[in-house]
Structure formats: structure tokens, C-alpha cells
Amino acid sequence: MSGPVEFAGADGPTGPDGATGSAGPAEAGGPVAAPAAPAAPAAAEEEWRQLAPRALLVHAFVMAGVVGGGGVPAFFALTARMPLRQALSWLLAGAVLLVLAATAAEYVRWRRTRYRIGPERAELHTGLFVLERRSLARERIRSVDLTASLLPRLLGLVTVRIGTGEHAGAEATLELDPVTRAEGERLRTELLGRASAEAPGAHREGLLAALDPAWLRYAPMSFVAPVLGGAAIGAVFQVSDWFGAQKQVFHWLDDRFHDTPFGWIVATVVAGAALAGVIGALGLWTEMWWNYRLEREPGGTLRVRRGLLTSRSVSIEERRLRGVELVEPLGIRLAGAARLDAVATGLSQGGEEDKHADQKSLLPAAPRAVAESVAARVLREPESPTRPAVLTAHPRAARGRRLRWALAAALAPVVILAVLGALFTDVLLYVALGCAVVLPALAVALALDAYRNLGHGIGGGYLVARSGTLRRTTVALQRGGVIGWTVTQSYFQRRAGLLTLTATTAAGQGAYHVHDAATGEGLAFAAEAVPGLLEPFLVRENPTPPGTAPSMETTTA
């Protein structure tokens, strides 16, 4: 079986096919032949191993921290109802019992978890009451990622996540949490080293990119900063409510801003939230991207290493790579920067794998020229296919559609507020007036920017598509990686002579769109990008002058 296998049964060592290794007795009276000794390397490969015993120490420390954090509000609650010494006694006794119980449970998990890397399969056995045996065929393994938070790093431990590159959730992965760092590197080298053994010295290039501390300046320009600023204000009120001091916080604010005009109060709150957001964004970026390195290893594997408190090591086999995506959120784009993501098969998308969604990140926000250069080196191209020179602009009808959408979205809240103001209070009328002044102008600016950002083209062996305004993306997708086309036209698109093309692929998001292209030009582009895929679903109009693009007969391919 080549796919991942998961089943329950009695614990005990089994072979790769699930059969035990015991032999029957010799036939009575017959000659007894000495059993052949197994080869030493094979026996070593199939040896069952346990997780690192230091996992118990990590779990005990973590649980002690959790108990300590929860014990602070419990301490204040108990001291209000009993003497201080009695409260401390109860808290300490409860904390010790909780830590010991959690450590005992972790000890049982550690004792009942073992793994081995055989010549054909990687296996993991775990569980006490519900036994779980999981097995991955080695030829299906596509990634071996190492992660370690601060405490395990101090103890020399890492978590190893072995994946098959399939969108199958937990069944397609083995997670060894934790093993020693040396063991983690050994597993990574052994499981991903087969391509290097097949072609010694192939694909060796070394360092592709490394951290430039100047890139830190782009951190406050992302959408994370205002989110963190709002979260900081909410956290102040939440914590004050926990300790019963929320009224005091409101009284303190009232004393400070009692004679302050409302406009200055709003400006002060916004400035404070912005400052907190900037500090938070800088800290988050530093934790995520410090010590960043992007390397190409022997055998054709891209490896990304990064992290300050939590170290991360992500591997992407080049044979799974189908292209790259240049991501430019509005603030970062205005600063002339971009982020680079991989478009590859088997990367996690949503669901329970959200915590691994950063596996596709190849480069943090960096100057666009740097991002283009790294994209070219990753794809082994002389120039990046995401450069603007290869893109074809879209017709003016696409601009009209975006202007109509934007104005409708901007005027809808104005109308609603005006109606509510006429019915209930004049205050809403003033709010509607302010929205009528600001929102349409902002909507038109964003619509024109969205139109300018539309583009598609062919750059060598890559299909390129660009769109977006608040988050502009430029994807370069291998033409050979496109497995289907979806062509859609709404009623209004047909009247405007436009269509939307969707390239279907097994990599990345699974589908990439070319929005509002001219009908004839878009179909010609799809036919040229992947010859022979769309033509069977098209017919030519009669008569058809030479060089005229085919017309659309069906909407999917």
C-alpha cells in the first residue's frame, strides 16, 4: 500500500505488512537448519525507538506555568474568603497535584509511543486504551519539518512532522513530539536524502537568501499592526475586569479626559492603539523571521529556517514546486516591498492544518527587487516570471465593472444611515454625510487601483496572473502544472465582452483566476498557455477570418 495507513490493534512489533516475525517449530525428526542471520543495516533501520525522555521535564515546566498563571486570580478569590496561610496551602496542594497528574499522564504517553524508520515505511505506534498505529510509505514522504519552542530548544529537543504532501489531514502525517535535535536532523536527512543518493551532487546551490535586519521596517506596514493595536485595548479592559478594577480604569480615563474635546480623545486613543500595534508587529515579526535562511540542499530540496523563540525548519522538494506567488498587501506595496510564497503540492490549506499554513512562506516582506531575484533563483530562471513586463493589461470594460461595484458598496451604508437618521436621530444624518464625503472617493481610488493591477501573460514556461488591491498577488504557475480550465461569464460580463479564466492545478490554492479578460484574447491566452487542453471545448464561428480567436462553446475544460 503506497498511501498512509491507520488502524487499531494490539500493540507489538510488526513487519511492514503487519505480520509478526515469529516462526513455527521445526518438523519432528527432520533436519533443523540454522536460521540465516539478518543483515545488520536492515536490523538497525527497523529498530523501534522512543521519544526523548526530556519530554517529561518540558511537560512538567509547562504545566507548572499554566497552573501558576491560573493560580493568580484563584489566589485573590480565596484570600477574600479565608486566611492567607490557608489559601496558600490550598493553592500549593492543588498546584502540586495538578502538575504531578499531568506529568504522570505524559509519562504514560511517552512509554506507549514508539516509532521506527524501516526500509519501506515510517511507523508510529501510540495509545493506551485506544491503540493507534500509523504508517507512511517512504516513497510517499515529501516533507520533514522541525519545530521547537523556547523551552524545548533550551533542552535540545525538536518536534518532527513527517508529511506525504497530501491534503488528508492527520492521516497523512506522523508527528514525533519531541525527539533530540540530533535525532530530528538524522530523520530529516534519512527521509529526504533519497534524491541525493540517486543523483550525488545534483541541485547543489547553497544559500538563496538570508535575513537583512533592514526588512524589519516593513513589519508595522502590514494589516497585523492595527489588529494588534485593537487587541491591546481590549486586553486592558479584559484584564481589569478579571481583577475587578474595570470601574477604576474608567474613572482614571474620565479624570484624564474630562475637559478634553471629543476629537482629541479619539485621536489619542487611535495614536495609543497605533503605537501598541507597531510595537506588537515588530515583536511578532522578530519572533517569526529572526535567523531566517533560505537554502537549496543537495537532492533538490528548498529549506527555510527561521524563528527567534520558536525555531522552524520547513522543507519543500523542488519536484513538488509548481511556481511562486508574489504577495503585496497594500501598506507593504506602497513601501515598495513584497513577500514570496511557494506554490507547491501538498502544502496545508485550512482546516486543522491552519497552524502549519506558514509552510509556503519563502521570503518575508522585502524590497520587491529582492523578492523578484529570490523568485528567479528558486525557479532556476534568469529572470523572475512575475515581473510586470510580461503582463497584458485588461480592457476598459473591466475598469467600469470595478467602479460600479465600488460605488455601490460605498453608497449602500450612506443610504442606510440616512434612512435611519430620518427615522430616529439626527446624529446618524451627520454620520451619513461624513460617509458620503469620504467613502465614494476612497472607493473610486481603490477601484482604479484594482483595475491597474489586473494583468496576465506567459513568461517562458509559466502562466502569470495578477489581481487585487488591498492584497495584490502575482502568481507564476508552471504551464505543465495546469490540469484544467474553467471559463465563466456572467450576464453582465457577456454584455461587456469579458470572461473569467480559472486555471486548475494540484498545487497551492488549487485554482488561480484571471479576472475580466477580453473574451477573444482570454481564450487565445488559455489555448496558448496550455496547448491542447482547451481547444476540444471551443468552436470557431463561421466565417472565421485568419488569426481570429476561437469563440466559447462550453464553460469548463
C-alpha positions as CSV (number, residue, x, y, z in Angstrom):
1,M,0.0,0.0,0.0
2,S,1.5,3.3,-1.0
3,G,-0.7,5.7,0.9
4,P,-0.9,6.4,4.6
5,V,-2.3,3.6,6.7
6,E,-4.0,4.0,10.1
7,F,-5.5,1.1,12.1
8,A,-6.1,0.0,15.7
9,G,-5.0,-3.3,17.3
10,A,-2.9,-4.9,19.9
11,D,0.5,-3.3,20.5
12,G,3.5,-5.2,19.4
13,P,6.3,-5.1,16.8
14,T,5.1,-5.9,13.3
15,G,6.7,-6.0,9.9
16,P,5.9,-3.5,7.2
17,D,3.0,-5.7,6.0
18,G,1.5,-6.0,9.5
19,A,2.6,-9.7,10.1
20,T,4.5,-10.7,13.1
21,G,8.1,-12.1,12.8
22,S,7.8,-15.3,14.7
23,A,8.4,-18.7,13.1
24,G,6.8,-22.2,13.7
25,P,8.6,-25.2,15.2
26,A,10.8,-27.5,13.1
27,E,9.2,-30.7,11.8
28,A,9.8,-33.6,14.2
29,G,12.5,-35.9,13.1
30,G,13.7,-33.7,10.2
31,P,16.9,-31.9,10.0
32,V,17.0,-28.5,11.6
33,A,18.7,-25.8,9.6
34,A,20.3,-22.8,11.3
35,P,18.3,-19.6,10.7
36,A,20.1,-17.1,8.5
37,A,21.2,-14.0,10.4
38,P,19.6,-10.8,9.2
39,A,21.7,-8.1,7.7
40,A,22.9,-5.6,10.3
41,P,22.0,-2.4,8.5
42,A,18.4,-3.6,7.9
43,A,18.0,-4.6,11.6
44,A,19.3,-1.2,12.7
45,E,16.9,0.6,10.3
46,E,13.9,-1.3,11.8
47,E,14.8,-0.7,15.4
48,W,12.0,0.7,17.5
49,R,12.8,4.0,19.2
50,Q,11.1,6.0,21.9
51,L,10.7,9.8,22.2
52,A,13.2,11.8,24.2
53,P,12.6,11.3,27.9
54,R,13.2,15.0,28.5
55,A,9.7,15.4,27.2
56,L,8.6,14.8,30.8
57,L,10.6,17.7,32.1
58,V,9.2,20.0,29.4
59,H,5.7,19.0,30.2
60,A,6.2,19.5,33.9
61,F,7.6,23.0,33.4
62,V,4.8,23.9,31.0
63,M,2.1,22.6,33.3
64,A,3.7,24.5,36.3
65,G,3.5,27.7,34.2
66,V,-0.2,27.1,33.4
67,V,-1.0,26.3,37.0
68,G,0.9,29.4,38.1
69,G,-1.0,31.6,35.7
70,G,-4.4,30.2,36.7
71,G,-3.5,30.4,40.4
72,V,-3.1,34.2,40.5
73,P,-6.9,35.0,40.1
74,A,-7.7,32.0,42.3
75,F,-5.4,33.4,45.0
76,F,-7.2,36.7,45.1
77,A,-10.6,34.9,45.1
78,L,-9.5,32.6,48.0
79,T,-7.9,35.3,50.1
80,A,-11.2,37.2,50.1
81,R,-12.9,34.2,51.8
82,M,-10.2,32.6,54.1
83,P,-7.0,33.5,55.9
84,L,-3.9,34.0,53.8
85,R,-2.0,30.9,55.1
86,Q,-4.9,28.6,54.5
87,A,-5.4,30.0,50.9
88,L,-1.7,29.4,50.1
89,S,-1.9,25.9,51.5
90,W,-4.9,25.0,49.3
91,L,-3.3,26.6,46.2
92,L,0.1,24.9,46.7
93,A,-1.5,21.5,47.3
94,G,-3.7,21.8,44.2
95,A,-0.9,23.0,42.1
96,V,1.4,20.1,43.1
97,L,-1.4,17.6,42.4
98,L,-2.2,19.0,39.0
99,V,1.5,19.1,38.0
100,L,2.1,15.5,39.2
101,A,-1.1,14.2,37.5
102,A,-0.2,15.9,34.2
103,T,3.4,14.6,34.3
104,A,2.1,11.1,35.0
105,A,-0.2,11.3,32.0
106,E,2.7,12.5,29.9
107,Y,4.8,9.6,31.2
108,V,2.2,7.1,30.1
109,R,2.1,8.7,26.6
110,W,5.9,8.6,26.4
111,R,6.1,5.0,27.5
112,R,3.4,4.0,25.0
113,T,4.8,5.9,22.0
114,R,7.4,4.5,19.7
115,Y,8.5,4.8,16.1
116,R,10.8,3.3,13.6
117,I,12.1,4.1,10.1
118,G,12.2,0.9,8.0
119,P,13.5,0.4,4.5
120,E,9.9,0.8,3.1
121,R,7.8,2.5,5.8
122,A,7.9,5.0,8.6
123,E,5.8,3.8,11.5
124,L,4.4,5.3,14.7
125,H,2.6,3.4,17.5
126,T,0.9,5.2,20.4
127,G,-2.1,5.0,22.8
128,L,-3.1,3.2,25.9
129,F,-6.8,2.4,25.8
130,V,-7.2,3.2,22.1
131,L,-4.2,1.9,20.3
132,E,-3.2,3.8,17.2
133,R,-0.8,2.6,14.6
134,R,0.1,4.9,11.7
135,S,2.4,4.1,8.8
136,L,3.6,6.0,5.8
137,A,5.3,4.6,2.7
138,R,8.7,6.1,2.5
139,E,8.4,6.8,-1.2
140,R,5.4,9.0,-0.4
141,I,7.1,11.1,2.1
142,R,7.6,14.7,0.8
143,S,8.4,16.8,3.9
144,V,10.2,16.6,7.2
145,D,9.7,19.8,9.2
146,L,11.4,20.6,12.5
147,T,9.9,23.0,15.1
148,A,11.0,23.9,18.6
149,S,9.6,26.5,21.1
150,L,11.9,28.2,23.6
151,L,11.8,25.6,26.4
152,P,12.4,22.5,24.2
153,R,15.2,24.4,22.4
154,L,16.9,25.0,25.7
155,L,16.7,21.3,26.4
156,G,17.9,20.3,22.9
157,L,14.5,19.0,21.7
158,V,12.5,19.4,18.5
159,T,9.2,18.3,17.1
160,V,9.4,16.4,13.9
161,R,6.5,16.4,11.5
162,I,6.7,13.9,8.6
163,G,4.2,14.5,5.7
164,T,3.3,12.9,2.5
165,G,2.3,16.0,0.6
166,E,-1.4,15.1,0.5
167,H,-4.4,17.0,1.7
168,A,-5.5,14.3,4.0
169,G,-5.1,15.8,7.4
170,A,-3.6,13.9,10.3
171,E,-3.7,10.6,8.4
172,A,-1.0,11.8,6.0
173,T,1.4,12.9,8.7
174,L,3.5,11.5,11.6
175,E,4.4,13.8,14.4
176,L,7.2,12.9,16.8
177,D,6.9,15.2,19.8
178,P,9.7,15.5,20.9
179,V,13.0,14.0,19.9
180,T,16.5,15.3,20.4
181,R,17.8,17.8,17.8
182,A,20.4,15.3,16.6
183,E,17.7,12.7,16.1
184,G,15.5,15.2,14.3
185,E,18.3,16.1,11.8
186,R,19.1,12.4,11.3
187,L,15.5,11.7,10.4
188,R,15.3,14.6,8.1
189,T,18.5,13.6,6.3
190,E,17.5,10.0,6.0
191,L,13.9,10.5,4.8
192,L,14.7,13.3,2.4
193,G,18.1,12.1,1.3
194,R,17.0,9.5,-1.3
195,A,17.1,12.0,-4.2
196,S,20.7,12.9,-3.2
197,A,21.6,9.3,-3.2
198,E,20.1,8.8,-6.6
199,A,22.0,11.8,-8.1
200,P,25.0,12.7,-6.0
201,G,25.9,16.4,-6.1
202,A,22.8,17.3,-8.1
203,H,21.0,20.6,-7.5
204,R,23.6,21.9,-5.1
205,E,23.4,25.7,-4.9
206,G,23.5,26.6,-1.2
207,L,22.2,29.9,0.3
208,L,19.5,31.6,-1.7
209,A,18.5,34.3,0.8
210,A,19.3,35.4,4.3
211,L,17.9,37.9,6.8
212,D,18.5,41.6,6.3
213,P,17.7,43.4,9.5
214,A,16.5,46.4,7.4
215,W,13.5,44.4,6.4
216,L,12.1,44.9,9.9
217,R,10.9,48.3,8.8
218,Y,8.1,46.7,6.8
219,A,6.6,44.9,9.8
220,P,4.4,47.9,11.0
221,M,3.1,48.4,7.5
222,S,1.1,45.1,7.4
223,F,-2.5,44.7,8.5
224,V,-1.3,43.0,11.6
225,A,-0.4,46.3,13.3
226,P,-3.9,47.7,13.6
227,V,-5.3,44.3,14.6
228,L,-2.8,44.1,17.4
229,G,-3.5,47.7,18.5
230,G,-7.2,46.9,18.9
231,A,-6.4,43.7,20.7
232,A,-4.2,45.6,23.1
233,I,-7.0,48.0,24.1
234,G,-9.4,45.1,24.5
235,A,-6.8,43.2,26.6
236,V,-6.6,46.2,29.0
237,F,-10.3,46.2,29.7
238,Q,-10.4,42.4,29.9
239,V,-7.6,42.1,32.4
240,S,-9.0,44.9,34.5
241,D,-12.4,43.1,34.6
242,W,-10.7,39.9,35.8
243,F,-9.3,41.8,38.8
244,G,-12.5,43.8,39.4
245,A,-10.8,47.1,38.5
246,Q,-12.7,48.0,35.4
247,K,-14.5,50.8,37.1
248,Q,-11.3,52.3,38.4
249,V,-9.9,52.2,34.8
250,F,-13.0,54.1,33.5
251,H,-12.7,56.6,36.4
252,W,-9.0,57.2,35.6
253,L,-9.8,57.8,32.0
254,D,-12.6,60.2,32.9
255,D,-10.2,62.2,35.1
256,R,-7.6,62.4,32.4
257,F,-10.0,63.4,29.6
258,H,-12.8,65.2,31.5
259,D,-12.2,68.6,29.8
260,T,-10.8,67.2,26.5
261,P,-12.7,67.7,23.3
262,F,-14.1,64.5,21.8
263,G,-11.9,64.8,18.7
264,W,-8.7,64.8,20.8
265,I,-10.0,61.8,22.8
266,V,-10.5,59.8,19.6
267,A,-7.1,60.9,18.2
268,T,-5.4,59.9,21.5
269,V,-7.0,56.5,21.6
270,V,-6.1,55.9,17.9
271,A,-2.5,57.0,18.5
272,G,-2.2,54.8,21.5
273,A,-3.6,51.8,19.6
274,A,-1.3,52.5,16.7
275,L,1.8,52.6,18.9
276,A,0.8,49.4,20.6
277,G,0.2,47.8,17.2
278,V,3.6,48.9,15.9
279,I,5.4,47.5,18.9
280,G,3.4,44.3,18.7
281,A,4.0,43.9,14.9
282,L,7.8,44.5,15.4
283,G,7.9,41.9,18.1
284,L,5.8,39.3,16.1
285,W,8.0,39.8,13.0
286,T,11.2,39.4,15.0
287,E,9.9,36.2,16.6
288,M,8.8,34.7,13.3
289,W,11.7,35.7,11.0
290,W,14.8,36.1,13.1
291,N,17.7,33.9,11.9
292,Y,15.9,33.4,8.5
293,R,17.7,31.5,5.8
294,L,16.5,30.0,2.5
295,E,18.8,27.3,1.2
296,R,18.8,24.8,-1.6
297,E,20.2,21.5,-0.4
298,P,21.7,18.6,-2.4
299,G,19.0,16.5,-4.0
300,G,16.8,19.4,-4.9
301,T,15.2,20.4,-1.6
302,L,14.4,24.0,-0.5
303,R,14.8,24.5,3.2
304,V,13.5,27.6,5.1
305,R,14.9,28.1,8.7
306,R,13.6,30.9,10.9
307,G,12.4,31.9,14.4
308,L,13.7,33.6,17.5
309,L,11.9,31.9,20.4
310,T,10.3,29.1,18.3
311,S,12.7,27.8,15.7
312,R,11.1,26.4,12.5
313,S,12.6,24.3,9.7
314,V,10.4,23.7,6.6
315,S,11.5,21.6,3.6
316,I,9.9,21.7,0.2
317,E,11.0,19.3,-2.5
318,E,11.6,21.1,-5.8
319,R,9.8,18.4,-7.7
320,R,6.6,19.4,-5.8
321,L,7.2,23.1,-6.7
322,R,4.8,24.4,-9.4
323,G,5.6,28.1,-9.1
324,V,5.7,31.1,-6.8
325,E,3.3,33.8,-5.6
326,L,4.4,37.4,-5.0
327,V,2.1,38.8,-2.3
328,E,1.9,42.6,-1.7
329,P,-0.5,43.8,1.0
330,L,-1.4,47.5,0.4
331,G,0.9,49.0,3.1
332,I,3.8,46.9,2.1
333,R,3.2,47.5,-1.6
334,L,3.2,51.3,-1.0
335,A,6.7,50.9,0.6
336,G,7.9,49.0,-2.5
337,A,8.1,45.6,-0.8
338,A,6.7,42.1,-1.4
339,R,6.5,38.7,0.2
340,L,7.3,35.5,-1.6
341,D,5.3,32.2,-1.2
342,A,5.7,28.8,-2.8
343,V,3.1,27.2,-5.0
344,A,3.6,23.5,-4.3
345,T,1.7,20.3,-4.0
346,G,0.9,19.0,-0.5
347,L,1.1,22.3,1.4
348,S,-1.6,22.6,4.1
349,Q,-4.7,24.6,3.3
350,G,-7.1,25.5,6.1
351,G,-8.9,23.1,8.4
352,E,-6.9,21.5,11.2
353,E,-3.7,22.4,9.5
354,D,-4.0,26.2,9.9
355,K,-1.1,26.1,12.4
356,H,1.1,24.9,9.5
357,A,-0.2,27.4,7.0
358,D,3.2,29.3,7.1
359,Q,4.9,26.3,5.4
360,K,4.5,28.1,2.0
361,S,6.4,31.2,3.0
362,L,9.8,31.5,1.3
363,L,10.7,35.1,2.0
364,P,9.3,37.8,4.4
365,A,8.4,41.2,3.2
366,A,11.5,42.5,1.5
367,P,12.2,45.1,-1.3
368,R,10.4,44.0,-4.5
369,A,13.7,43.7,-6.4
370,V,15.0,41.3,-3.8
371,A,11.8,39.3,-3.9
372,E,12.0,39.1,-7.7
373,S,15.6,38.0,-7.5
374,V,14.8,35.3,-5.0
375,A,11.9,34.1,-7.1
376,A,14.2,33.7,-10.1
377,R,16.8,31.7,-8.1
378,V,14.1,29.5,-6.6
379,L,12.7,28.7,-10.1
380,R,16.1,28.5,-11.7
381,E,15.2,31.2,-14.2
382,P,17.4,34.0,-15.4
383,E,14.6,36.5,-14.6
384,S,11.5,36.2,-12.4
385,P,8.3,35.4,-14.5
386,T,6.4,37.7,-12.0
387,R,8.0,40.8,-13.4
388,P,5.4,43.4,-14.7
389,A,6.9,43.4,-18.3
390,V,5.3,40.1,-19.2
391,L,1.7,41.1,-18.2
392,T,-1.1,42.1,-20.6
393,A,-3.5,44.9,-19.5
394,H,-7.2,44.2,-19.3
395,P,-9.9,46.1,-21.3
396,R,-11.6,49.3,-20.1
397,A,-14.8,47.4,-19.5
398,A,-13.1,45.8,-16.5
399,R,-12.5,49.2,-15.1
400,G,-16.2,50.1,-15.4
401,R,-17.2,47.0,-13.6
402,R,-14.9,47.8,-10.6
403,L,-16.1,51.4,-10.4
404,R,-19.7,50.3,-10.3
405,W,-19.1,47.7,-7.6
406,A,-17.1,50.2,-5.5
407,L,-19.6,53.0,-5.7
408,A,-22.5,50.6,-4.9
409,A,-20.6,49.3,-1.8
410,A,-19.7,52.9,-0.7
411,L,-23.2,54.4,-1.2
412,A,-25.1,51.5,0.5
413,P,-24.2,52.4,4.1
414,V,-24.8,56.1,3.3
415,V,-28.4,55.3,2.2
416,I,-29.0,53.1,5.2
417,L,-27.6,55.7,7.7
418,A,-29.7,58.4,6.1
419,V,-32.9,56.4,6.4
420,L,-32.2,55.5,10.0
421,G,-31.3,59.1,10.8
422,A,-34.5,60.4,9.2
423,L,-36.5,57.9,11.3
424,F,-34.7,58.1,14.7
425,T,-32.0,60.7,15.3
426,D,-30.2,63.5,13.5
427,V,-26.8,62.2,14.7
428,L,-27.0,59.4,12.1
429,L,-27.6,62.1,9.4
430,Y,-24.3,63.7,10.2
431,V,-22.6,60.3,10.1
432,A,-24.2,59.6,6.8
433,L,-23.0,63.0,5.5
434,G,-19.4,62.2,6.6
435,C,-19.6,58.8,4.9
436,A,-20.9,60.4,1.7
437,V,-17.9,62.6,1.6
438,V,-15.2,60.0,2.4
439,L,-16.4,56.6,1.2
440,P,-17.1,57.3,-2.5
441,A,-13.7,58.9,-3.0
442,L,-11.9,56.1,-1.3
443,A,-14.0,53.5,-3.2
444,V,-13.1,55.1,-6.6
445,A,-9.4,55.2,-5.7
446,L,-9.4,51.5,-4.8
447,A,-11.4,50.6,-7.9
448,L,-8.9,52.3,-10.2
449,D,-6.0,50.7,-8.4
450,A,-7.7,47.3,-8.7
451,Y,-8.1,47.8,-12.5
452,R,-4.5,48.9,-12.9
453,N,-3.4,45.7,-11.0
454,L,-5.2,43.4,-13.4
455,G,-2.9,41.5,-15.8
456,H,-2.0,38.2,-17.3
457,G,0.7,36.8,-19.5
458,I,3.1,34.0,-20.4
459,G,6.7,34.2,-19.1
460,G,8.7,31.3,-20.6
461,G,7.3,28.1,-19.0
462,Y,5.0,29.9,-16.6
463,L,1.5,31.3,-16.8
464,V,1.3,34.6,-14.9
465,A,-1.8,36.3,-13.4
466,R,-2.1,39.4,-11.2
467,S,-5.0,40.9,-9.4
468,G,-6.1,42.6,-6.1
469,T,-5.8,46.0,-4.4
470,L,-5.8,45.6,-0.6
471,R,-3.8,42.4,-1.2
472,R,-2.2,42.3,-4.6
473,T,-1.0,38.9,-5.7
474,T,1.1,37.9,-8.7
475,V,1.2,34.1,-9.3
476,A,3.6,32.4,-11.7
477,L,2.3,28.9,-12.3
478,Q,4.1,26.2,-14.4
479,R,2.2,25.7,-17.6
480,G,2.7,22.0,-17.3
481,G,1.1,22.1,-13.8
482,V,-2.3,23.3,-15.1
483,I,-4.7,20.3,-15.3
484,G,-7.9,22.1,-16.3
485,W,-9.5,25.4,-17.3
486,T,-12.8,26.8,-16.1
487,V,-14.3,29.6,-18.2
488,T,-17.1,31.6,-16.7
489,Q,-19.2,34.6,-17.9
490,S,-22.0,36.3,-16.0
491,Y,-24.8,38.1,-17.8
492,F,-23.0,41.5,-17.4
493,Q,-19.7,40.0,-18.4
494,R,-21.2,38.8,-21.7
495,R,-22.6,42.2,-22.4
496,A,-19.2,43.8,-21.8
497,G,-17.3,41.2,-23.8
498,L,-15.4,39.9,-20.7
499,L,-14.8,36.5,-19.1
500,T,-13.0,35.0,-16.1
501,L,-10.5,32.2,-16.6
502,T,-9.6,29.8,-13.7
503,A,-6.5,27.6,-14.0
504,T,-7.0,24.4,-12.0
505,T,-3.9,22.8,-10.5
506,A,-3.0,20.3,-7.8
507,A,-0.7,22.8,-6.1
508,G,-1.2,25.8,-3.8
509,Q,-4.8,27.0,-3.6
510,G,-5.9,24.6,-6.3
511,A,-7.3,27.4,-8.6
512,Y,-5.9,30.7,-9.9
513,H,-8.1,33.3,-11.6
514,V,-7.6,35.7,-14.5
515,H,-10.5,38.1,-13.8
516,D,-12.3,40.1,-16.5
517,A,-10.2,39.4,-19.6
518,A,-11.4,40.2,-23.0
519,T,-13.3,37.2,-24.4
520,G,-11.3,36.5,-27.5
521,E,-7.9,37.5,-26.0
522,G,-8.6,35.4,-22.9
523,L,-9.5,32.3,-24.8
524,A,-6.4,32.7,-27.0
525,F,-4.3,33.1,-23.9
526,A,-5.6,29.9,-22.3
527,A,-5.1,28.0,-25.5
528,E,-1.5,29.2,-25.9
529,A,-0.6,28.7,-22.2
530,V,-1.6,25.0,-22.2
531,P,-1.9,23.8,-25.8
532,G,-4.4,21.1,-26.5
533,L,-6.3,21.4,-23.2
534,L,-9.0,24.0,-24.1
535,E,-9.3,23.6,-27.8
536,P,-11.6,20.5,-27.8
537,F,-14.2,22.6,-25.9
538,L,-14.1,25.5,-28.4
539,V,-15.6,26.0,-31.8
540,R,-14.9,28.6,-34.5
541,E,-17.5,30.9,-35.8
542,N,-18.3,30.8,-39.5
543,P,-16.9,32.5,-41.3
544,T,-13.7,33.0,-39.3
545,P,-11.0,35.4,-40.7
546,P,-7.4,34.2,-40.3
547,G,-6.0,35.0,-36.9
548,T,-9.4,35.4,-35.2
549,A,-9.6,33.9,-31.7
550,P,-12.0,31.0,-31.2
551,S,-15.3,31.6,-29.6
552,M,-16.6,29.8,-26.5
553,E,-18.8,26.8,-26.8
554,T,-18.7,25.5,-23.3
555,T,-17.8,27.0,-19.9
556,T,-15.5,24.3,-18.5
557,A,-12.5,22.3,-19.5
